[in-house]
Amino acid sequence: MAHYIRLVVAALAAAPLVAAAATPSMAKKCVMAGGQGTGITTDVAKFMATAALNNSIAGAGLKAAGEVKYDCKYEVVVSNCTAKQRACK
């Protein structure tokens, strides 16, 4: 359980880094925002990736546009998912 909590904390800690990476390209009106999540199941990993994505979009002062696209991989005993969505000023 402690390992799972560390993974969740790491995923949430990475969200501001994603937002910071999107910031330099703000000269454009829209960007592709992303977030990554890790969990015991794919559903938990998707939930964490969506939370990181939402933090990324909000941190950059953007609004979500379009649908969220997921890329999930099961590795050893955890699932890793990346969520991507178009976000505009």
Salt bridges, closest charged atoms under 4 A:
none
